Amino acid sequence: MTPDEFRAARLDLDYSTARLAKRLGISSGRTIRRYEAGERPVNPAAVKMLKMLVWLNACGIDDPDPVARRKATSPNTGFAA
């Protein structure tokens, strides 16, 4: 995956560099920015995870992160609002 393809996939997900870094288990958004700028080779494991996130998004699973899902639920009932 080229740096431009990596960036396009992140933008398709509507993720910030910090959010993508967190989802990929990378220490900071700076690493993502360096991947996208071509300053650092993209880690093959990060590419696999990014492709999986894109696939899940295409399947209608916007954010498989359980913490994000919890924040989207009603605070009173625990069910989606």
Order of alpha helices (4+ residues) and beta strands (2+ residues): alpha-alpha-alpha-alpha-alpha
